[in-house]
């Protein structure tokens, strides 16, 4: 019941933030195009890297646990292929296929997933470390590599980015660098407290806390009417792949790879999360269908309250 309660709180909070962004757009408080681009840049270049580095640096990670992110990557590749085939079957545009693939694949493991594991497992450090490793190395790293490639290929960015530029975009973008330095910090056992480090990490944490607010406003600015038949078809794909295939596929994969039940339960819970709102920022930055991505993300968050009730019986 605690899982459903946390999801309900998250859904209400995100809905309020989205509503604020939509209200600001309707009232013309900020120019829509400029505001969306600014919010997307703040998300990808500032708030998201802060969240990734702070989470990894403060976690006790072990090299023995890297089987978990490998399963995450395997399941996400399956979702990418299935969503691409669905997009082609529905004769969607390239930009729409790109958004559908992003939202159907990459879940909210970093923000919502880790906090849920922290709460459900009563601040168990082992559970939190496994959740962080699964989210940042399994999902976030995939989003920063495969996600960027997909968004560029299917978005308008395909006409702008050369192979060298794409390589630099993937390797040197702030979230990827945050993953690299966060892993180094954690595995090397560097401290996170001290006369200088305490205020620095507190500042990073404040940037991390801004992530949900900025992304919520971005979704609000991005929401607008889309073709109802298009929305229904794509929403069904997202619900099936993001909310049912990924946690169920993870459950059976954990059996196949002989994961301990504790590890498998943490991983299934993480993979049952709704679509990450960050997908909207990536759709915006690289020229995919931002409006479709925003509408599908909200739908995924709402329906997750129902789907996670059934998934919880696997734990």
Buried (B, 14 or more C-beta within 10 A) or exposed (E): EEBBEBBEEBBEEBBEBBBBBBEBBEEEEBEBEEBBBBBBBBBBBBBBBBBBBBBBBBBEBEEEBEBBBBBBBBBBEBBBEBBBEBBEEBEBBBBBBBBBBBBBBBBBBBBBBBBBBBEBBEEBEBBBBBBBBBBBBBBBBBBBBBBBBBBBBBBBBBEEBEEEEBEEBBEEBBBBBBBBBBBEBBEEEEEBEEEEEEEEBEEBBEBBEBBBBBBBBBBBBBBEEBEEEBBEBBBEBBBBBBBBBBBBBBBEBBEEBEBEEEBBBBBBBBBBBBBBBBBBBBBBBBBBBBBBBBBBBBBBBBBBBEBBBEBBEBB
